[in-house]
């Protein structure tokens, strides 16, 4: 009895060297991916140490290893205490803390790996590390780690299955293990395609319940400028800290700097849009954004036109123009006064954005969409101006990550067309001013455009409300003026724009803003970034310095500020939120694919898919309306219909499987076909053939469960298969089919 117990314990020990080696490779890949995703090398020490531990685990696999297990347990407790301490003090991002703990536990665990399930724990840790790396990675570099992990994981699954079946694999021989290159590459391709498909079709639901969002907790942005100050250039080793020596706030430009800025001069307290400073920038990635929708990443807004550009007229902390918010003491959350008292809550949708700064000279301005009301940012305090611009106490460092939760207005044209021209006093006081020298000319030009407004049939266009006027003027300026990159000749920008029939992009925006003001519609000049290029493989919007744009923001009662874009080549309404953005990643991927196709093919495919979508939506809508009119009977009919559809789908699936089996059998030799049909029928009777069994071993096992007459028939079929498989001898097909028919005739097993 004792010897049997000892033998059982020995059988539990994993003796396969290839399986152990491949498992360690998976762990190494997980460690490497975790470091690569964070851009560090803090965990590379774990790879050689884990390899040493795996060597010891192999050496001591038959020993009780009590001393090592005791030391492992004590050290694991110590690592857990350190993890909890760091978690409470937030010395690093929580995902990085978890990855570090898992790596430490894996190194300790590698010194005691006697059984297969212990190797399974290592595989699990490797998968978790890879998943953590996936949540932190923002580039296509992670795809390399993922593919390498899959290449190693597939042989691990095969070796693990062989071990479970009791087949000892001492040497790694791919051909004998069924790991030939062609099938493995095919399987890898199938896994990748399925994974990408699931990623694309995965719904992006807006109702996230998370309360803590990604933020660089290992970074602390300290106060370097007075409240409300704007750093337009980065600090360099040859310059001071960038603090405005006057101490009054405003724009800060460190003296003596020779390094060129990578951003156009659109982010300052006062901007001059008449020169060429925004031209000929070297392309540079400035940030990556993860968002549920493609939006305008807003930075600053300006209310006063200077003739050469725009300025923020209310930028004095002492006069209450700048509000300073302090974060919650227990996390990195700022609760901002979002101004939603001006906007109906039903007209807003919540959108969560996570930004990662990739530029070394980003100012202390925090991009955010529309109306930010929650900010997760690594500083003690932040400043917000009266135009909704968010300012950090210091420059935004490279690799900084922060999250914004914004309320984004919905552009419901049916409602916007009905809104009257009634505005609060603070809006009338600050957003209707036009220089006296150009106000009459702009108003006259706008009224001429309105008077000449006709539709395709020559009928006057309704321009009775502010939204209709704003939309029409945006289209007119977009159609009647051309882009021109020449510098200003010193005259007023708007006058020069109208006289020359065009100008720079910012001149289009300025002209529309002032023309709308001249007819009593409040506007302001907003700057920020276009959505950027969507990467369908990372799910991130990649924003470059060339994506810097300016827009006109128009105020509407109970709807807040909505943007209009008069620049040719861009849509009148910039990207905004829609009612349903559940499959935004799939939509963006389709737009990316469509951009690769010739325009006629892309348009044809788009029309085809839209027709299908309209048909499906129409049918579903008709069914819902019809059933709802029937009351409770409609509910019953709906349940019966869904059950019927499910049953029909299951039947079609089974029919497809049967057809697939039939086609596969038809390609086999007649002898092999009958043999496979025999095995399938016996499996249905509860007598399956195991993979490791030879035909003779299966015959010996199955024969005991069949009557004598059936045993003889099965023996003849198996013998015919062996003669064909190993001797090349054929049997008459009719004879084989007769045997199979006799075998399938009704019988009772010997056990019954």
C-alpha positions in Angstrom: 0.0 0.0 0.0 2.8 2.4 0.9 4.7 1.6 -2.3 1.5 2.4 -4.3 1.2 5.7 -2.6 4.8 6.6 -3.3 4.3 5.6 -6.9 1.2 7.8 -7.2 3.2 10.8 -5.8 5.9 10.1 -8.4 3.4 10.0 -11.2 2.2 13.4 -10.1 5.7 14.9 -10.7 6.0 16.6 -14.1 9.0 15.0 -16.0 8.7 16.8 -19.3 11.7 19.1 -19.8 10.2 20.7 -23.0 7.0 21.7 -21.1 9.0 23.3 -18.3 11.2 25.2 -20.7 8.2 26.5 -22.8 6.4 27.6 -19.6 9.4 29.6 -18.5 9.6 31.2 -21.9 5.9 32.3 -21.4 6.9 33.9 -18.1 9.9 35.6 -19.6 7.6 37.1 -22.4 5.1 38.3 -19.8 7.9 40.0 -17.8 9.4 41.6 -20.9 6.0 42.8 -22.1 5.3 44.4 -18.7 8.6 46.3 -18.8 8.2 47.3 -22.5 4.7 48.7 -21.9 5.9 51.0 -19.2 9.2 51.9 -20.9 11.4 50.6 -18.1 13.8 47.8 -17.3 13.0 47.5 -13.6 12.0 43.8 -13.9 14.7 42.4 -16.2 16.5 41.0 -13.1 13.6 38.6 -12.7 14.3 36.7 -16.0 17.7 35.2 -15.0 16.6 34.7 -11.4 13.4 32.9 -12.5 15.6 30.7 -14.8 17.8 29.8 -11.8 14.7 29.0 -9.8 13.3 26.8 -12.6 16.6 24.9 -12.7 16.4 24.3 -8.9 12.7 23.3 -9.3 13.7 20.6 -11.8 16.5 19.4 -9.6 14.3 19.2 -6.4 11.2 18.0 -8.1 11.3 14.6 -6.3 12.3 16.1 -2.9 10.0 17.5 -0.2 11.9 20.8 -0.4 10.5 21.9 3.0 13.2 24.5 3.8 12.8 26.2 0.4 9.0 26.2 0.8 9.3 27.8 4.2 11.6 30.5 2.9 9.3 31.1 -0.1 6.2 31.5 2.2 8.0 34.0 4.5 9.3 36.0 1.5 5.9 36.0 -0.2 4.3 37.5 3.0 6.9 40.2 3.0 6.3 41.0 -0.7 2.6 41.3 0.0 3.2 43.7 2.9 5.3 45.9 0.7 2.7 45.8 -2.0 -0.1 46.9 0.4 2.2 49.7 1.8 2.9 51.0 -1.7 -0.8 50.7 -2.6 -1.8 52.8 0.3 0.8 55.4 -0.3 0.3 55.3 -4.1 4.1 55.4 -4.8 3.4 54.1 -8.3 0.4 53.4 -10.6 -1.7 50.5 -9.3 -1.2 48.4 -12.5 2.6 48.7 -12.1 2.4 47.8 -8.5 0.4 44.6 -9.4 2.8 43.7 -12.1 5.8 44.1 -9.8 4.1 41.9 -7.1 3.3 39.2 -9.7 6.8 39.1 -11.0 8.2 38.8 -7.4 5.8 36.0 -6.6 6.7 34.2 -9.9 10.4 34.3 -9.1 9.8 32.8 -5.7 7.3 30.3 -7.1 9.8 29.1 -9.7 12.0 27.5 -6.9 9.2 24.9 -6.2 7.7 23.4 -9.4 7.3 19.7 -8.9 3.8 19.2 -10.5 2.1 20.1 -13.7 -0.4 22.3 -11.9 2.5 24.4 -10.4 3.6 25.0 -14.0 0.0 26.0 -14.7 0.3 28.7 -12.0 3.3 30.1 -13.8 1.4 30.2 -17.1 -1.4 32.1 -15.4 1.0 34.7 -14.0 2.5 35.1 -17.5 -0.9 35.7 -19.0 -1.8 38.2 -16.3 1.4 40.1 -16.9 0.6 40.2 -20.6 -2.9 41.5 -19.9 -1.4 44.2 -17.7 1.0 45.2 -20.4 -2.0 45.4 -22.9 -3.8 47.9 -20.6 -0.7 50.1 -20.4 0.7 49.8 -24.0 -0.2 52.5 -26.4 1.8 51.5 -29.5 1.9 48.7 -32.0 5.0 47.4 -30.3 2.7 45.3 -28.0 1.6 43.3 -31.1 5.1 41.8 -31.3 4.9 40.6 -27.7 1.4 39.2 -28.2 2.4 37.3 -31.3 5.5 35.8 -29.6 3.3 34.8 -26.6 0.9 33.0 -28.9 3.7 31.3 -30.8 5.0 29.9 -27.5 1.5 29.3 -25.9 0.3 26.9 -28.7 3.1 24.3 -28.1 2.6 24.7 -24.3 -1.1 23.7 -24.7 -0.1 20.6 -26.8 2.6 19.6 -24.3 0.2 20.1 -21.4 -2.4 17.9 -23.1 0.1 15.2 -23.7 1.1 15.3 -20.0 -2.6 15.0 -19.0 -2.9 12.0 -21.2 0.1 10.4 -19.5 2.4 10.7 -22.5 5.9 11.6 -21.4 7.7 14.1 -23.7 11.4 14.2 -23.0 12.5 15.8 -26.2 11.1 18.7 -28.2 10.5 17.2 -31.7 8.0 19.5 -33.5 7.2 17.0 -36.3 6.3 14.2 -33.9 4.3 16.5 -31.7 2.2 17.7 -34.6 3.8 21.1 -34.5 4.6 21.4 -38.2 5.1 25.0 -39.4 2.1 25.1 -41.8 -0.6 24.0 -39.4 0.8 26.1 -36.6 1.0 29.2 -38.7 -2.6 28.6 -39.9 -3.8 28.2 -36.3 -1.9 31.3 -35.2 -3.5 33.3 -38.1 -7.0 32.0 -37.0 -6.4 33.1 -33.4 -5.2 36.5 -34.4 -8.1 37.1 -36.8 -10.6 36.0 -34.1 -8.9 38.2 -31.5 -9.0 41.3 -33.7 -12.6 40.6 -34.7 -13.7 40.4 -31.1 -11.8 43.6 -30.3 -13.5 45.4 -33.2 -17.0 44.2 -32.4 -16.6 44.7 -28.6 -19.2 47.3 -27.6 -17.9 50.6 -26.2 -20.6 51.2 -23.6 -20.8 54.8 -22.3 -22.1 53.9 -18.9 -18.8 52.9 -17.3 -19.1 52.5 -13.5 -15.3 52.9 -12.8 -14.6 55.6 -10.2 -10.8 55.7 -10.5 -9.3 56.2 -14.0 -5.8 56.0 -15.4 -3.5 58.7 -14.1 0.3 58.9 -13.7 0.5 58.7 -9.9 4.3 58.4 -10.1 4.4 61.9 -11.6 3.8 65.0 -9.5 3.3 68.3 -11.4 4.4 71.1 -9.1 3.5 74.7 -9.1 5.9 76.6 -11.4 3.7 79.5 -12.5 1.2 81.7 -10.7 -2.4 80.8 -10.9 -3.6 81.5 -14.4 -0.1 81.6 -16.0 0.5 80.0 -19.3 3.8 78.5 -20.3 4.2 78.8 -24.0 7.7 77.3 -24.2 9.3 74.4 -22.3 12.0 74.9 -19.7 15.5 74.0 -20.8 18.8 73.5 -18.9 19.8 77.1 -19.9 16.6 78.8 -18.7 15.0 79.5 -15.3 11.9 77.7 -14.0 9.5 79.7 -16.3 7.9 81.7 -13.6 6.6 85.1 -14.7 8.9 87.5 -12.8 6.0 90.0 -12.4 4.0 87.5 -10.4 0.8 88.6 -12.0 0.2 85.5 -14.1 -0.3 85.7 -17.8 1.9 84.2 -20.5 5.3 82.9 -19.4 8.1 82.6 -22.0 11.4 81.7 -20.4 14.2 83.9 -21.6 17.2 82.8 -23.5 15.6 79.7 -25.0 16.9 78.6 -28.4 15.0 75.3 -28.8 12.1 75.5 -31.3 8.6 74.7 -30.0 6.8 71.8 -31.7 3.4 73.4 -31.3 1.9 76.3 -33.3 1.5 79.6 -31.4 -2.2 79.1 -30.7 -1.9 78.5 -27.0 -1.2 81.7 -25.0 -3.1 84.5 -23.2 -2.9 86.5 -26.4 -2.2 85.0 -29.9 -1.2 86.7 -33.2 -2.7 84.8 -36.1 -1.3 87.1 -38.8 2.2 85.6 -39.1 3.7 82.4 -40.3 4.6 80.9 -36.9 2.2 78.1 -37.3 3.6 77.0 -40.6 6.3 74.5 -41.5 6.3 72.5 -38.3 8.1 69.2 -38.2 5.5 66.5 -37.7 5.5 65.3 -34.2 3.2 63.1 -32.1 2.1 65.2 -29.2 -0.4 62.9 -27.5 -2.5 59.7 -27.6 -6.1 59.7 -26.6 -8.4 56.8 -25.6 -12.0 58.0 -26.0 -15.4 56.6 -26.5 -15.9 59.1 -29.4 -13.8 61.2 -31.8 -14.1 64.8 -30.5 -12.4 68.2 -30.6 -9.7 68.1 -27.9 -10.3 71.7 -26.6 -7.4 73.7 -25.0 -8.3 77.4 -24.8 -11.0 79.9 -25.9 -10.7 83.6 -26.5 -13.3 86.3 -26.2 -11.6 89.5 -27.4 -10.5 90.3 -31.0 -7.4 92.5 -31.2 -7.2 93.1 -35.0 -4.1 90.8 -35.2 -5.5 87.9 -33.3 -7.3 87.1 -30.1 -6.8 87.4 -26.3 -8.4 86.2 -23.1 -9.6 89.5 -21.6 -10.4 88.0 -18.2 -7.2 86.4 -16.9 -6.6 88.0 -13.5 -6.6 85.7 -10.5 -7.2 88.7 -8.1 -10.3 89.7 -9.9 -11.8 86.2 -9.7 -11.2 85.3 -13.3 -9.2 82.2 -12.5 -10.6 79.5 -10.2 -8.2 77.2 -8.4 -9.4 73.7 -7.5 -7.7 71.3 -5.1 -8.0 67.6 -5.6 -9.5 65.1 -3.2 -7.0 64.0 -0.5 -7.6 60.3 -1.0 -7.2 60.2 -4.8 -6.3 62.3 -7.8 -9.8 63.5 -8.6 -10.7 67.1 -9.2 -14.4 68.0 -9.2 -14.8 71.0 -11.5 -17.6 73.5 -11.7 -18.7 72.4 -15.2 -21.2 75.1 -16.1 -23.9 72.6 -16.8 -26.5 74.8 -15.1 -26.6 76.5 -18.5 -27.3 73.3 -20.4 -30.2 70.9 -20.1 -29.0 67.6 -18.8 -30.9 65.7 -21.4 -28.8 67.4 -24.1 -25.5 66.0 -22.7 -23.7 62.7 -22.9 -20.8 61.6 -20.7 -17.6 60.8 -22.5 -14.4 59.5 -20.8 -11.1 60.4 -22.3 -7.6 59.3 -21.2 -4.7 61.4 -22.6 -1.0 60.5 -22.7 1.4 63.3 -23.5 4.2 62.3 -25.9 5.8 65.8 -26.5 8.7 67.1 -24.5 7.6 70.8 -24.8 3.9 70.6 -24.1 2.6 73.8 -22.3 0.8 73.7 -18.9 -2.6 73.6 -20.7 -4.7 70.5 -20.3 -6.7 69.4 -23.4 -10.2 68.2 -22.6 -13.5 67.7 -24.6 -16.4 70.1 -24.3 -17.5 70.5 -20.6 -15.1 68.7 -18.3 -16.5 68.1 -14.8 -14.2 65.4 -13.4 -10.4 65.4 -13.9 -7.9 62.8 -12.7 -4.5 64.6 -12.7 -1.3 64.2 -10.7 -1.0 67.6 -9.0 -2.2 69.2 -5.8 -4.2 71.9 -7.6 -5.3 73.0 -11.1 -6.6 76.3 -12.5 -9.7 76.9 -14.7 -10.4 80.1 -16.5 -13.9 81.6 -17.3 -13.7 80.2 -20.8 -13.4 76.6 -19.5 -9.7 76.2 -20.2 -7.8 74.0 -17.7 -4.3 75.0 -16.7 -1.8 72.9 -14.9 0.5 74.5 -12.2 3.5 73.4 -14.4 4.3 72.0 -17.8 2.9 68.7 -18.8 5.8 66.3 -18.7 6.4 63.7 -21.4 4.6 60.3 -20.8 2.1 62.0 -18.5 -1.3 60.2 -18.4 -4.5 61.8 -17.1 -8.2 61.2 -17.5 -11.1 63.6 -18.1 -14.8 63.0 -17.8 -16.7 65.5 -19.9 -20.3 66.3 -20.6 -20.6 66.6 -24.4 -23.6 68.4 -25.9 -25.6 66.6 -28.5 -26.2 68.5 -31.8 -29.9 67.8 -32.1 -30.8 70.0 -35.1 -34.5 69.7 -34.6 -34.1 71.4 -31.2 -31.4 73.8 -32.2 -33.5 75.2 -35.1 -36.2 76.3 -32.7 -34.0 78.1 -30.1 -34.6 81.9 -29.8 -32.0 84.7 -29.7 -32.3 85.2 -25.9 -29.0 85.2 -24.0 -27.9 85.7 -20.4 -26.4 89.1 -19.5 -22.8 87.8 -19.1 -23.0 86.3 -22.6 -24.2 89.6 -24.1 -21.5 91.6 -22.2 -18.5 89.5 -23.4 -19.2 87.7 -26.6 -20.9 90.2 -28.9 -18.1 92.9 -29.1 -16.9 93.8 -32.6 -14.4 96.6 -33.4 -16.3 99.7 -34.5 -14.2 100.1 -37.6 -15.4 96.9 -39.1 -18.7 96.2 -37.4 -20.9 98.0 -40.0 -19.1 96.3 -42.9 -19.4 92.8 -41.4 -23.1 93.3 -40.6 -23.8 94.5 -44.1 -22.0 91.6 -45.7 -23.8 89.1 -43.4 -27.2 90.6 -44.3 -26.4 90.5 -48.0 -25.6 86.8 -47.6 -28.9 86.2 -45.8 -30.9 88.1 -48.4 -29.4 86.1 -51.2 -30.0 82.7 -49.5 -32.0 80.4 -51.9 -32.5 76.7 -52.1 -32.1 74.5 -55.2 -35.6 75.5 -56.3 -34.9 79.2 -55.9 -37.1 79.6 -52.8 -35.8 81.7 -49.8 -34.1 79.7 -47.1 -35.5 80.0 -43.6 -32.9 81.9 -41.5 -35.1 83.0 -38.7 -33.1 81.6 -35.7 -29.5 81.9 -34.6 -28.7 78.2 -35.4 -29.9 78.5 -39.0 -27.9 81.7 -39.5 -24.7 80.2 -38.0 -25.0 77.1 -40.1 -25.6 79.1 -43.3 -22.8 81.6 -42.8 -20.4 78.8 -42.0 -21.2 77.2 -45.3 -21.1 80.5 -47.3 -17.6 81.3 -46.0 -16.4 77.8 -46.6 -17.6 77.9 -50.2 -16.8 81.5 -51.2 -13.3 82.0 -49.8 -10.0 80.2 -50.5 -7.1 79.2 -48.3 -4.1 81.4 -48.6 -0.9 81.1 -46.6 0.5 84.6 -47.2 1.3 86.8 -44.1 -0.7 89.8 -43.2 0.1 93.2 -44.8 -0.5 95.0 -41.5 -4.2 95.8 -41.9 -7.0 94.3 -39.9 -7.1 90.5 -40.5 -10.9 90.4 -41.2 -10.7 93.3 -43.7 -7.8 91.8 -45.4 -9.5 88.4 -45.5 -12.6 89.8 -47.2 -10.6 91.9 -49.6 -8.3 89.1 -50.7 -11.1 86.5 -50.9 -9.4 84.2 -48.4 -6.5 83.7 -46.0 -5.2 81.4 -43.4 -7.3 78.8 -41.5 -7.5 81.0 -38.4 -8.7 83.9 -40.6 -11.7 81.9 -41.7 -12.5 81.2 -38.1 -12.0 84.9 -37.0 -14.2 86.2 -39.9 -17.1 83.8 -39.1 -16.9 84.6 -35.3 -17.0 88.4 -35.9 -19.6 88.2 -38.6 -21.9 86.3 -36.3 -21.3 88.8 -33.5 -22.2 91.6 -35.9 -25.8 90.1 -36.3 -26.2 89.6 -32.5 -25.1 85.9 -32.2 -22.5 85.4 -29.3 -19.3 83.6 -30.3 -15.7 83.0 -29.2 -12.5 81.8 -30.8 -11.5 78.2 -29.6 -8.2 76.4 -30.1 -7.3 72.8 -29.6 -6.7 69.6 -31.5 -8.6 67.6 -34.1 -9.4 64.0 -33.1 -6.2 62.8 -34.9 -5.7 59.4 -36.6 -7.5 56.5 -35.1 -5.3 53.4 -34.8 -7.7 50.4 -35.0 -5.2 48.0 -33.5 -4.5 50.0 -30.3 -7.9 51.7 -30.0 -6.1 55.1 -29.6 -6.4 58.4 -31.4 -2.8 59.6 -32.3 -2.7 63.4 -32.3 0.1 65.3 -34.0 1.1 69.0 -33.9 -0.4 69.3 -37.4 -3.8 68.5 -35.9 -3.9 71.8 -34.1 -7.0 73.7 -35.2 -9.2 76.6 -34.3 -13.0 76.7 -34.4 -15.9 79.1 -33.7 -17.9 78.3 -30.6 -21.5 79.7 -30.8 -23.6 80.0 -27.7 -27.2 78.6 -27.7 -29.6 79.0 -24.7 -30.0 75.8 -22.7 -27.5 74.0 -25.1 -24.2 75.8 -24.2 -21.4 76.3 -26.7 -21.4 74.4 -30.0 -18.5 74.5 -32.5 -18.7 75.5 -36.2 -15.8 75.1 -38.7 -15.7 77.4 -41.7 -12.4 76.1 -43.1 -12.7 74.5 -46.6 -12.1 70.8 -46.7 -13.5 70.2 -43.2 -17.1 69.5 -42.1 -19.3 72.3 -41.0 -19.9 70.6 -37.6 -16.7 69.2 -36.1 -16.7 65.7 -34.5 -19.3 65.5 -31.7 -21.0 62.8 -29.7 -24.0 60.9 -31.1 -26.8 59.1 -29.3 -25.2 55.7 -29.8 -21.4 55.2 -30.0 -21.4 51.6 -28.9 -19.5 50.3 -31.9 -17.2 53.3 -32.4 -14.1 51.2 -32.8 -15.8 49.2 -35.6 -16.9 52.4 -37.3 -13.4 53.8 -37.1 -11.9 50.6 -38.4 -14.3 50.7 -41.4 -13.3 54.3 -42.1 -9.7 53.3 -42.0 -10.3 50.4 -44.5 -12.4 52.6 -46.7 -9.5 55.1 -46.9 -7.4 52.3 -48.3 -9.9 51.5 -51.1 -10.5 53.4 -54.3 -13.3 55.9 -53.8 -15.8 54.2 -56.1 -15.3 50.8 -54.4 -15.5 52.4 -50.9 -18.6 54.3 -51.8 -20.3 51.2 -53.2 -19.5 49.1 -50.2 -20.6 51.9 -47.9 -23.9 52.1 -49.7 -24.3 48.3 -49.6 -23.7 48.2 -45.9 -26.0 51.1 -45.2 -28.8 49.5 -47.2 -28.4 46.3 -45.2 -28.4 48.3 -41.9 -31.5 50.2 -42.9 -33.3 47.0 -43.9 -32.4 45.3 -40.6 -33.4 48.4 -38.5 -36.6 48.7 -40.5 -37.6 45.1 -39.9 -36.7 45.2 -36.2 -38.6 48.5 -35.7 -41.7 47.1 -37.5 -41.6 44.0 -35.4 -41.3 45.9 -32.1 -44.1 48.3 -33.1 -46.4 45.5 -34.2 -45.8 43.4 -31.1 -46.2 46.4 -28.7 -49.6 47.2 -30.2 -50.7 43.7 -29.2 -50.0 44.2 -25.5 -49.2 41.1 -23.4 -50.1 38.9 -26.4 -47.3 40.6 -28.3 -44.8 39.8 -25.4 -45.8 36.1 -25.7 -45.5 36.1 -29.4 -42.1 37.8 -29.1 -40.8 35.2 -26.7 -42.1 32.4 -29.0 -40.5 34.1 -32.0 -37.2 34.4 -30.2 -37.3 30.8 -29.2 -38.2 29.8 -32.7 -35.3 31.8 -34.1 -32.9 30.3 -31.6 -34.2 26.8 -32.5 -33.8 27.5 -36.2 -30.3 28.9 -35.7 -29.3 25.7 -33.7 -30.8 23.6 -36.5 -28.9 25.4 -39.2 -25.7 25.1 -37.1 -26.2 21.4 -36.7 -27.0 21.1 -40.4 -23.8 23.0 -41.2 -21.7 20.6 -39.0 -23.3 17.6 -40.6 -22.5 18.9 -44.1 -19.0 19.6 -43.0 -18.5 16.1 -41.7 -20.1 14.7 -44.9 -17.7 16.7 -47.1 -14.7 15.7 -45.0 -15.7 12.0 -45.2 -16.2 12.2 -48.9 -12.5 13.2 -49.4 -11.3 10.0 -47.5 -10.5 6.6 -49.0 -13.6 4.3 -48.8 -12.0 2.1 -46.1 -10.9 5.0 -44.0 -14.4 6.5 -44.4 -16.2 3.4 -43.1 -13.7 3.2 -40.2 -14.3 6.9 -39.2 -18.1 6.4 -39.5 -17.7 3.4 -37.2 -15.8 5.4 -34.6 -18.4 8.2 -34.8 -21.3 5.9 -34.3 -19.6 4.0 -31.4 -18.9 7.4 -29.7 -22.6 8.2 -29.9 -23.3 4.9 -28.1 -20.9 5.9 -25.3 -17.9 3.9 -26.5 -15.4 6.6 -27.6 -11.9 5.9 -28.9 -9.2 7.7 -26.9 -6.4 9.5 -28.9 -3.7 7.3 -27.4 -5.4 4.0 -28.3 -4.3 2.0 -31.3 -7.0 0.2 -33.4 -6.2 -3.1 -31.6 -6.4 -1.5 -28.1 -9.7 0.2 -29.0 -11.0 -3.1 -30.3 -10.1 -4.9 -27.1 -11.8 -2.2 -25.0 -15.0 -1.8 -27.2 -15.4 -5.6 -27.8 -16.3 -6.2 -24.1 -19.3 -3.8 -24.4 -20.7 -5.4 -27.6 -22.6 -8.7 -28.2 -20.5 -11.5 -29.8 -22.0 -10.9 -33.2 -21.2 -7.2 -33.1 -17.7 -8.0 -31.9 -17.0 -10.0 -35.0 -18.3 -7.2 -37.3 -16.2 -4.6 -35.5 -13.1 -6.9 -35.7 -13.6 -7.2 -39.5 -13.9 -3.4 -39.9 -10.8 -2.8 -37.8 -8.9 -5.5 -39.6 -9.9 -4.1 -43.0 -8.7 -0.6 -41.9 -5.3 -1.9 -40.6 -4.9 -3.9 -43.9 -5.5 -0.7 -45.9 -3.5 1.6 -43.5 -0.4 -0.6 -43.1 -0.6 -3.1 -46.0 -2.2 -1.1 -48.8 -4.9 -3.8 -49.3 -8.4 -2.7 -50.3 -11.8 -4.3 -49.6 -15.0 -4.1 -51.6 -16.9 -0.9 -50.7 -20.2 -2.7 -50.7 -18.9 -5.3 -48.3 -17.6 -2.6 -45.9 -20.9 -0.7 -46.0 -22.8 -3.9 -45.3 -20.7 -4.5 -42.2 -21.3 -1.0 -41.0 -25.1 -1.4 -41.6 -25.1 -4.6 -39.6 -23.1 -3.0 -36.8 -25.7 -0.2 -36.5 -28.6 -2.5 -36.3 -30.4 -2.4 -32.9 -28.5 -4.1 -30.1 -28.1 -4.0 -26.3 -24.6 -3.6 -24.7 -23.3 -6.5 -22.6 -23.4 -4.2 -19.5 -27.2 -4.0 -19.8 
